[in-house]
Amino acid sequence: MKKWAALVVALALTAGFLIVGCSDNGDDDNTKVGTLEFKANGEDFVRHGFVSKDGWSITFDHVYITLSNITAYQTDPPYDAHQGGQIDGKAEVKLDGIHTVDLAEGDETAAPIFVGDVRDAATGHYNSISWKMDKATSGPSAGYSLVMMGMAEKDSQVEDFTIKLDAVCGYSCGEYIGDERKGILSEGSTADLEMTFHFDHLFGDAGIPADDELNLGALGFEALLAMPEGGDPDMDMAELHLGHVGEGHCECD
């Protein structure tokens, strides 16, 4: 009986070690996750207003932009937007759906606009992002990718304007460039990535020289106002460089 009892105890202990071993291996396979937020920013040009290259003082009531296929990547080596091409990420996180946001929402101190989040994103450094400037399927900007509404004034002339563009562009961008690094996600924490839109690249900026490269490439307020609804079919969004990541550049396809 003692031999049988000893054998039972030995088998029980062995089984216990096997169970613990299996549990440890399972924990090693679990991916550490956190929450990755996606935000859109029209910067001070949208929130504060500015003077276009052709001398119009512009303030915005609404700037509706529609975004889809929003995807964050962990890339090694880092993606170079100047070289272009497809982003090859060792990990990626996609925000589902089509999202229309108003970049002019809030007062002059408003934070970038929250677009959406993914709460089970694998940890790591998300140093690239891509998205599509897409046509809205519903709401105040239905049928258009960008709708800008506001008031412009020059030499006592006042224009209440609505400019609607239906241009579609897929942006591929590297790491955010700004006062802080973004997209560094640790376990159980929250990190964010920003899609930045430089509206001075559309309207120009009277605060810099007229022969500055930005102003030479920008359309100006009067040219945008004179466009047919939907925009000039010959307008090249790639040349206008609207989409950025902070001050970092993007390729527009």
Buried (B, 14 or more C-beta within 10 A) or exposed (E): EEEEEEEEEEEEEEEEEEEEEEEEEEEEEEEEBBBBBBBBBBBEBBBEBBBBBBBBBBBBEBBBBBBBBBBBBBBEEEBEBEEEEEBEBEBBBEBEEBBBBBBBBEEEEBEBBEBBBBEEBBBBBBBBBBBBBBBBEEEEBEBBBBBBBBBBBBEEEEBEBEBBBBBBBBBBBBBBBBEEEBBBBEEEEEBBBBBBBBBBBBBBBBEEEEEBEBBEEBBBBBBBBEBEEBBBEEBEBEEBBBBBBBEBBBBBB
